[in-house]
Amino acid sequence: QAIQQQTGLEAESWIASNAQFFSALAAQSMSNTIIRFFVGLTAALGIASVLVVSVVQKSKEIGILRATGSSRAQILRLFLLQGALMGLAGSVVGAGVGWLFLNAWRGIAINADGTPIFTINFDPMLLVYAAVGATLVGTLAALFPALQAARLDPAVAIRG
């Protein structure tokens, strides 16, 4: 508008003429967020299902621990810690595999002259964020099984 006023020439905004491009970028960003959410949800459900099975399989051991003086809080912490460690271990293994794939891609995606087709910048803090996030997801996923384990009646659990 300022160019039109100053020069009298017809000028069109690049942003206005390429509105579809910006809406496509917004849709891609939204789909990326949705995919991340469902990946996190899948990981949380996987950890929770493993811990629920663990509680069922180890109910006698949990009953013995409770009968010998372990408090409900100790049992709760035990399963929360197990979930957190599962999340942390998963993020470390996943980051390691991702790093291997990244390095393999850097070796494969090169031009004929040996220069990379495109550069991939990697922020090492991303590993820290992934580890913290996965540990939190693992801990939250372990909450229901941990509460279930802490509520077990020792006498009922030992009898089976």
C-alpha positions as CSV (number, residue, x, y, z in Angstrom):
1,Q,0.0,0.0,0.0
2,A,2.9,2.4,0.8
3,I,4.5,1.6,-2.5
4,Q,1.3,2.2,-4.4
5,Q,0.8,5.6,-2.7
6,Q,4.4,6.6,-3.3
7,T,4.8,5.5,-6.9
8,G,1.3,5.1,-8.3
9,L,2.3,1.6,-9.5
10,E,0.2,-1.4,-8.8
11,A,1.8,-3.5,-6.0
12,E,0.7,-6.7,-4.4
13,S,1.8,-8.0,-1.1
14,W,3.8,-11.3,-1.3
15,I,2.1,-12.5,1.9
16,A,-1.3,-11.8,0.5
17,S,-0.6,-13.5,-2.9
18,N,0.9,-16.5,-1.2
19,A,-1.7,-17.0,1.5
20,Q,-2.1,-20.7,0.6
21,F,1.6,-21.2,1.3
22,F,1.3,-19.8,4.8
23,S,-1.9,-21.8,5.5
24,A,-0.1,-25.0,4.3
25,L,2.8,-24.2,6.8
26,A,0.3,-23.7,9.6
27,A,-1.4,-27.0,8.7
28,Q,2.0,-28.8,8.6
29,S,2.9,-27.4,12.0
30,M,-0.5,-28.5,13.5
31,S,-0.1,-32.0,12.1
32,N,3.4,-32.2,13.5
33,T,2.1,-31.3,16.9
34,I,-0.7,-33.9,16.7
35,I,1.7,-36.6,15.6
36,R,4.0,-35.7,18.5
37,F,1.1,-35.9,20.9
38,F,0.0,-39.3,19.7
39,V,3.6,-40.6,19.8
40,G,3.8,-39.5,23.4
41,L,0.4,-41.0,24.2
42,T,1.5,-44.3,22.6
43,A,4.7,-44.4,24.7
44,A,2.7,-43.6,27.8
45,L,0.2,-46.3,27.2
46,G,3.0,-48.8,26.4
47,I,4.7,-48.0,29.7
48,A,1.4,-48.1,31.6
49,S,0.5,-51.5,30.1
50,V,3.9,-53.0,31.0
51,L,3.6,-51.8,34.6
52,V,0.0,-53.0,35.0
53,V,1.1,-56.4,33.9
54,S,4.0,-56.1,36.3
55,V,1.7,-55.3,39.2
56,V,-0.5,-58.3,38.4
57,Q,2.4,-60.7,38.0
58,K,4.1,-59.4,41.2
59,S,1.1,-59.0,43.4
60,K,2.3,-61.8,45.7
61,E,5.7,-60.1,46.1
62,I,4.0,-56.7,46.6
63,G,1.8,-58.4,49.3
64,I,4.9,-59.8,51.0
65,L,6.6,-56.4,51.0
66,R,3.5,-54.8,52.5
67,A,3.2,-57.6,55.1
68,T,6.8,-57.2,56.1
69,G,6.4,-53.5,56.8
70,S,6.8,-51.6,53.5
71,S,4.4,-48.7,53.4
72,R,2.0,-47.8,50.6
73,A,4.2,-44.8,49.9
74,Q,7.3,-47.0,49.4
75,I,5.4,-49.3,47.0
76,L,4.1,-46.2,45.1
77,R,7.6,-44.7,44.8
78,L,9.0,-48.1,43.6
79,F,6.6,-48.2,40.7
80,L,6.9,-44.5,39.9
81,L,10.6,-44.9,39.8
82,Q,10.3,-47.9,37.5
83,G,8.1,-45.9,35.1
84,A,10.6,-43.0,35.2
85,L,13.5,-45.3,34.5
86,M,11.6,-46.9,31.6
87,G,11.0,-43.5,30.0
88,L,14.6,-42.4,30.6
89,A,16.0,-45.6,29.1
90,G,13.7,-45.4,26.1
91,S,14.7,-41.8,25.4
92,V,18.4,-42.7,25.7
93,V,18.1,-45.7,23.4
94,G,15.9,-43.7,21.0
95,A,18.4,-40.8,21.0
96,G,21.3,-43.1,20.3
97,V,19.5,-44.8,17.4
98,G,18.4,-41.4,16.1
99,W,22.0,-40.2,16.3
100,L,23.2,-43.2,14.3
101,F,20.5,-42.6,11.6
102,L,21.5,-38.9,11.5
103,N,25.1,-39.7,10.9
104,A,24.2,-42.4,8.3
105,W,22.1,-39.8,6.5
106,R,24.9,-37.3,6.5
107,G,27.1,-39.9,4.8
108,I,24.4,-40.8,2.2
109,A,22.9,-37.5,1.3
110,I,25.8,-35.8,-0.4
111,N,26.3,-34.2,-3.8
112,A,28.8,-35.6,-6.4
113,D,31.4,-33.2,-5.2
114,G,31.2,-34.5,-1.6
115,T,29.3,-31.5,-0.1
116,P,26.0,-32.3,1.8
117,I,22.8,-31.8,-0.1
118,F,21.5,-29.9,2.8
119,T,22.9,-29.2,6.2
120,I,21.4,-30.7,9.3
121,N,22.0,-28.6,12.5
122,F,21.7,-30.6,15.7
123,D,21.2,-29.0,19.1
124,P,22.5,-31.3,21.8
125,M,20.0,-29.8,24.3
126,L,17.3,-31.6,22.3
127,L,18.6,-34.9,23.9
128,V,18.2,-33.3,27.3
129,Y,14.6,-32.2,26.5
130,A,13.7,-35.6,25.2
131,A,15.1,-37.3,28.2
132,V,13.3,-35.0,30.6
133,G,10.1,-35.3,28.6
134,A,10.2,-39.1,28.4
135,T,11.0,-39.4,32.1
136,L,8.0,-37.3,32.9
137,V,5.8,-39.3,30.5
138,G,7.0,-42.5,32.1
139,T,6.4,-41.3,35.6
140,L,2.8,-40.1,34.7
141,A,2.1,-43.4,32.9
142,A,3.3,-45.3,36.0
143,L,0.9,-43.4,38.2
144,F,-2.2,-45.6,37.8
145,P,-0.3,-48.9,38.1
146,A,1.6,-47.5,41.1
147,L,-1.6,-46.5,42.8
148,Q,-3.0,-50.0,42.0
149,A,0.1,-51.7,43.6
150,A,0.0,-49.4,46.7
151,R,-3.7,-50.3,47.3
152,L,-3.1,-54.0,47.3
153,D,-4.2,-55.7,50.5
154,P,-1.3,-57.8,51.7
155,A,-3.4,-60.8,52.8
156,V,-5.4,-60.9,49.6
157,A,-2.3,-60.4,47.4
158,I,-0.4,-63.2,49.2
159,R,-3.3,-65.7,48.9
160,G,-3.4,-64.9,45.2
